[in-house]
Amino acid sequence: MTVQRILVVDDDPLSRQFLTEAVQALGFTVLAAKSGEEALERVGDAHPDLVLTDLRMPGVDGLSLTKELAHRCEDLPVVVITAHGSVQTAVEAMQSGAADFLLKPTSPDALRVVIERVARERRLQAENALLRAEACGAAAPPIVAESDAMIEVLRSAARISQSKGTVLITGESGTGKERVAQYLHQASPRSDGPFIRVNCAALSEQLLESELFGHERGAFTGAHKQRPGRFELADGGTLLLDELGEISPKMQAKLLRVLQEDEFERVGGSQTLKVDVRVIAATNRNLADEVAAGRFREDLYYRLHVLPLHVPPLRERPEDILPLARHFCKVYAERNGRPVPSLSPEVAERLVDHTWPGNVRELENVIQRAVVLGTSRELDPENLVFGPTKDLLSSRAAEDLTLEDYAVAHAIANRTLADIERVAFLTTLECSNGNKTEAARRLGVTARTISNKLKIWRAAGLVG
């Protein structure tokens, strides 16, 4: 999280003027209050990112102000400045919730060091909270690529990684677009900065706006405290906007402004924040077609389409199938405390012959299931399950099937409604080549519903 707006509190006019000018010279926006009472009034309207307060003031002094702000705005850091320095005073200030402590007379350099340290700690805390919320247990696997097509994608990613230009990664669902985005970030000069991601299809318009730009306390029902958005968290690093083709026209306009000007306001706020973020967008849609159909802004499309990367589907790079399968065997064997199984000629042939409509994600799911169910040093061909209704769908068109068909009735008999729903969603998504919008149309639901269901099933380990 960035610190851009600082509230200076001091009852002494000369000291207040010095601090104001020193902070302004460091490039920050400064607000000033001549008492603790005035500071408490201004915090609610001004939404500062940091408070610098004198310790000894009549009425509400620095310690009282720090305690009250810790109660009202627990994420708002306070630095206490005083001419009455002692170990006991410093301990009292920190126990009251102060983020740091400075002695008068202070210098612009000392101010800069403290502000930068507080900003760094504040951003790390927000990033850690985000990572804890998103953690799924295992680190992201590396990119396994032996095909010429995938090696060329990685070469292109390495070349464009040095630029700050926006990258648009396209490809079918499950091809590994997020892995390519992570590779691009790690190869860039921003590799030491944060890599923040957000799934645009999984959130409603209001939630997505708050997630991207953050919100102020009281901005809407349930907004009990100020919260940084993903753009703030990604400052100095990379932000991945996954499934960008799903966002609404209103959000498209807001996103265009950020990409053009590197600035935005939190929801419910008036303060303009500037960030230094490299944006990577990923989508399984053809955005050029979406523009032609009037569903996606043309100006946003060209702003995103600065450095395009296309990740080919797995069926177009069969050389990667067996290396990926061996990699997933190793990952899930180690995760389950088992010996790494080998691929027999029969298993290898079946894997290579499959068309993989779900791409790498489907392959990972198939191997994970086979490893968990296996009991020998070789992967058992009987444990390779490529889809709940693959054979049925391969012999007849899906639209010709009805619930009166014996094969269909037999397939769903003795299964829970939850299982049937999952089979229906996954199979329809497979028949739609991973296109959530088309699958949603066939199922009579929204694309966001499909995304939410997949998120729940992945968290439960029911899909890969």
VOGUKOL-666584 format. One line per 5 residues: their letters; for each residue x, y, z of C-alpha. Coordinates in steps of 0.05 Angstrom, whole numbers, plus 5000, padded with zeros to 4 digits. Layout:
# residues N
A = X/Y/Z; ...
This chain:
# residues 464
MTVQR = 5000/5000/5000; 5026/5069/4983; 5031/5128/5030; 5012/5191/4992; 4970/5234/5039
ILVVD = 4999/5253/5107; 4964/5290/5165; 5012/5332/5207; 4987/5348/5278; 5023/5399/5321
DDPLS = 4999/5456/5366; 5063/5496/5354; 5056/5538/5290; 5130/5539/5273; 5139/5464/5284
RQFLT = 5076/5450/5244; 5100/5493/5187; 5169/5459/5187; 5138/5390/5185; 5089/5410/5131
EAVQA = 5143/5439/5086; 5190/5381/5099; 5138/5329/5081; 5116/5368/5020; 5188/5371/4996
LGFTV = 5190/5295/4999; 5133/5293/4949; 5073/5278/4994; 5006/5312/4999; 5001/5345/5067
LAAKS = 4942/5363/5112; 4953/5401/5177; 4916/5403/5243; 4934/5447/5303; 4904/5401/5356
GEEAL = 4886/5329/5370; 4812/5347/5368; 4819/5377/5298; 4858/5317/5275; 4802/5270/5296
ERVGD = 4753/5312/5257; 4797/5314/5194; 4813/5240/5193; 4741/5221/5177; 4737/5267/5116
AHPDL = 4809/5270/5091; 4826/5196/5096; 4901/5205/5106; 4950/5146/5096; 4995/5167/5154
VLTDL = 4991/5213/5215; 5052/5251/5243; 5033/5279/5311; 5067/5318/5366; 5066/5283/5433
RMPGV = 5055/5341/5482; 4992/5380/5463; 4936/5410/5506; 4871/5372/5506; 4878/5309/5464
DGLSL = 4953/5296/5466; 4993/5252/5420; 4984/5188/5461; 4909/5199/5467; 4904/5213/5393
TKELA = 4943/5150/5377; 4898/5107/5420; 4834/5137/5391; 4859/5128/5319; 4878/5056/5334
HRCED = 4806/5046/5356; 4774/5083/5298; 4822/5066/5241; 4864/5006/5260; 4901/5006/5194
LPVVV = 4921/5079/5198; 4995/5085/5221; 5015/5140/5269; 5085/5167/5281; 5095/5205/5346
ITAHG = 5145/5264/5346; 5167/5296/5411; 5222/5338/5442; 5213/5301/5507; 5250/5238/5489
SVQTA = 5260/5180/5535; 5256/5105/5532; 5193/5106/5574; 5160/5157/5527; 5178/5113/5467
VEAMQ = 5150/5051/5501; 5085/5088/5518; 5077/5112/5446; 5088/5043/5417; 5041/5011/5468
SGAAD = 4988/5062/5448; 4992/5037/5376; 5044/5083/5345; 5080/5055/5285; 5144/5093/5300
FLLKP = 5176/5147/5343; 5219/5209/5326; 5255/5260/5368; 5253/5335/5357; 5289/5368/5325
TSPDA = 5281/5321/5267; 5308/5326/5196; 5277/5315/5127; 5321/5254/5118; 5298/5224/5184
LRVVI = 5226/5237/5163; 5237/5204/5096; 5267/5142/5127; 5210/5134/5176; 5155/5146/5124
ERVAR = 5186/5097/5076; 5193/5044/5130; 5120/5053/5153; 5096/5050/5080; 5137/4987/5068
ERRLQ = 5111/4953/5131; 5040/4973/5115; 5043/4944/5046; 5075/4880/5070; 5020/4871/5121
AENAL = 4967/4880/5068; 5003/4833/5020; 5010/4780/5074; 4936/4785/5091; 4919/4778/5017
LRAEA = 4965/4718/5009; 4936/4684/5070; 4866/4694/5043; 4885/4666/4975; 4932/4611/4997
CGAAA = 4914/4543/4969; 4969/4502/5001; 5020/4490/4946; 5067/4534/4908; 5053/4546/4835
PPIVA = 5086/4493/4792; 5139/4515/4742; 5126/4518/4667; 5144/4452/4634; 5156/4465/4560
ESDAM = 5190/4422/4508; 5148/4440/4447; 5173/4493/4399; 5107/4530/4406; 5112/4537/4482
IEVLR = 5186/4552/4481; 5172/4610/4433; 5119/4636/4481; 5170/4637/4537; 5222/4670/4493
SAARI = 5172/4724/4475; 5153/4733/4548; 5226/4741/4567; 5236/4794/4513; 5176/4836/4532
SQSKG = 5188/4828/4607; 5236/4886/4608; 5182/4934/4586; 5128/4966/4629; 5078/4959/4572
TVLIT = 5012/4924/4585; 5012/4851/4564; 4950/4814/4539; 4955/4739/4546; 4903/4700/4507
GESGT = 4887/4626/4503; 4836/4574/4520; 4819/4559/4592; 4870/4515/4626; 4928/4529/4579
GKERV = 4971/4561/4633; 4961/4635/4622; 4972/4651/4696; 5037/4611/4696; 5062/4652/4636
AQYLH = 5043/4716/4673; 5083/4693/4734; 5142/4676/4689; 5139/4745/4657; 5138/4778/4725
QASPR = 5198/4738/4750; 5238/4754/4688; 5223/4829/4695; 5260/4884/4734; 5198/4882/4780
SDGPF = 5212/4811/4804; 5228/4837/4874; 5160/4872/4876; 5092/4841/4890; 5055/4796/4840
IRVNC = 4981/4807/4854; 4925/4773/4817; 4849/4780/4815; 4797/4737/4779; 4752/4788/4746
AALSE = 4697/4737/4731; 4690/4713/4802; 4665/4780/4831; 4604/4823/4822; 4614/4893/4792
QLLES = 4613/4927/4860; 4659/4877/4893; 4707/4879/4834; 4712/4955/4838; 4727/4951/4912
ELFGH = 4776/4894/4901; 4815/4932/4847; 4813/5003/4876; 4801/4993/4950; 4749/5030/4991
ERGAF = 4744/5081/5046; 4711/5068/5113; 4636/5075/5106; 4637/5073/5030; 4582/5021/5031
TGAHK = 4547/4974/5080; 4599/4930/5112; 4658/4975/5097; 4679/4982/5170; 4750/5005/5154
QRPGR = 4793/5031/5098; 4818/4975/5053; 4872/4978/4999; 4856/4953/4930; 4898/4907/4886
FELAD = 4927/4965/4848; 4955/4994/4912; 4982/4926/4934; 5015/4916/4867; 5051/4984/4869
GGTLL = 5122/4973/4844; 5103/4904/4818; 5055/4868/4772; 4979/4860/4772; 4947/4802/4735
LDELG = 4875/4814/4714; 4850/4744/4699; 4788/4732/4656; 4787/4806/4638; 4737/4794/4582
EISPK = 4682/4784/4633; 4682/4855/4663; 4623/4903/4653; 4625/4965/4609; 4627/5009/4672
MQAKL = 4688/4973/4698; 4720/4976/4629; 4716/5052/4631; 4747/5055/4701; 4803/5007/4681
LRVLQ = 4818/5047/4619; 4831/5109/4661; 4880/5073/4707; 4918/5044/4647; 4922/5113/4614
EDEFE = 4939/5156/4675; 4964/5108/4729; 4916/5139/4779; 4849/5124/4811; 4806/5137/4873
RVGGS = 4784/5087/4925; 4710/5072/4927; 4677/5126/4970; 4740/5170/4968; 4760/5234/4933
QTLKV = 4836/5228/4941; 4871/5211/4875; 4924/5157/4884; 4981/5146/4835; 5013/5078/4827
DVRVI = 5069/5046/4788; 5040/4979/4765; 5054/4934/4706; 4987/4905/4684; 4980/4836/4652
AATNR = 4911/4818/4627; 4890/4746/4611; 4827/4722/4576; 4800/4661/4539; 4756/4706/4496
NLADE = 4773/4735/4428; 4771/4808/4448; 4772/4831/4376; 4706/4794/4365; 4679/4823/4430
VAAGR = 4696/4893/4405; 4661/4878/4339; 4600/4854/4377; 4598/4917/4420; 4612/4881/4485
FREDL = 4683/4907/4496; 4710/4978/4489; 4754/4988/4429; 4798/5039/4464; 4810/4991/4522
YYRLH = 4825/4935/4474; 4880/4974/4440; 4907/4998/4507; 4912/4925/4529; 4937/4897/4462
VLPLH = 5005/4931/4468; 5045/4867/4478; 5003/4806/4461; 5021/4735/4479; 4980/4674/4457
VPPLR = 4986/4609/4495; 4969/4551/4448; 4923/4495/4471; 4954/4429/4493; 4928/4392/4431
ERPED = 4972/4437/4388; 5035/4421/4429; 5032/4346/4440; 5107/4345/4456; 5089/4375/4523
ILPLA = 5038/4322/4544; 5085/4269/4572; 5135/4317/4604; 5077/4351/4639; 5048/4284/4660
RHFCK = 5114/4263/4691; 5119/4331/4726; 5049/4324/4756; 5065/4252/4777; 5124/4278/4816
VYAER = 5086/4336/4847; 5026/4295/4871; 5067/4234/4892; 5110/4278/4937; 5050/4315/4963
NGRPV = 5017/4249/4983; 5080/4217/5010; 5085/4164/4955; 5138/4139/4907; 5137/4175/4840
PSLSP = 5101/4129/4790; 5127/4118/4720; 5086/4120/4656; 5077/4053/4622; 5074/4051/4545
EVAER = 4999/4040/4549; 4988/4100/4595; 5034/4144/4552; 4995/4124/4489; 4928/4140/4521
LVDHT = 4953/4207/4546; 4981/4227/4478; 4918/4203/4441; 4871/4245/4484; 4851/4313/4454
WPGNV = 4853/4350/4522; 4795/4399/4514; 4810/4422/4585; 4884/4432/4567; 4939/4430/4621
RELEN = 4888/4438/4677; 4852/4375/4654; 4918/4337/4648; 4937/4358/4718; 4869/4335/4745
VIQRA = 4874/4268/4709; 4945/4254/4735; 4928/4277/4806; 4869/4228/4809; 4910/4171/4780
VVLGT = 4967/4183/4829; 4920/4185/4889; 4883/4122/4868; 4946/4084/4847; 4979/4030/4888
SRELD = 5039/4010/4844; 5103/4039/4816; 5069/4049/4749; 5008/4092/4736; 4948/4046/4727
PENLV = 4912/4056/4660; 4846/4040/4696; 4854/4103/4738; 4859/4149/4678; 4791/4183/4675
FGPTK = 4786/4235/4620; 4716/4260/4634; 4651/4236/4665; 4613/4230/4599; 4669/4231/4547
DLLSS = 4652/4165/4512; 4578/4182/4511; 4590/4251/4483; 4640/4228/4431; 4590/4181/4399
RAAED = 4530/4228/4396; 4519/4303/4394; 4505/4331/4463; 4442/4367/4440; 4412/4300/4416
LTLED = 4416/4270/4486; 4355/4272/4532; 4341/4249/4603; 4299/4192/4573; 4361/4162/4541
YAVAH = 4381/4099/4578; 4455/4117/4577; 4442/4186/4606; 4394/4161/4659; 4443/4106/4678
AIANR = 4500/4157/4683; 4463/4201/4733; 4428/4146/4773; 4447/4139/4846; 4486/4204/4846
TLADI = 4474/4264/4891; 4446/4327/4860; 4511/4361/4876; 4550/4309/4836; 4501/4315/4777
ERVAF = 4507/4391/4778; 4583/4386/4777; 4582/4336/4720; 4534/4380/4681; 4577/4442/4690
LTTLE = 4644/4409/4675; 4618/4371/4614; 4583/4431/4585; 4646/4472/4595; 4686/4418/4560
CSNGN = 4636/4416/4502; 4642/4492/4498; 4719/4487/4491; 4727/4521/4558; 4687/4583/4538
KTEAA = 4649/4601/4602; 4602/4649/4566; 4579/4595/4517; 4574/4543/4572; 4533/4592/4614
RRLGV = 4486/4603/4556; 4475/4528/4547; 4465/4517/4622; 4420/4577/4632; 4465/4610/4684
TARTI = 4515/4667/4684; 4590/4660/4670; 4602/4686/4740; 4562/4628/4768; 4607/4579/4732
SNKLK = 4669/4614/4758; 4643/4613/4829; 4625/4539/4825; 4694/4521/4798; 4727/4561/4853
IWRAA = 4687/4522/4906; 4701/4455/4874; 4776/4469/4867; 4779/4490/4940; 4745/4424/4958
GLVG = 4793/4385/4914; 4737/4361/4869; 4767/4389/4805; 4838/4406/4784
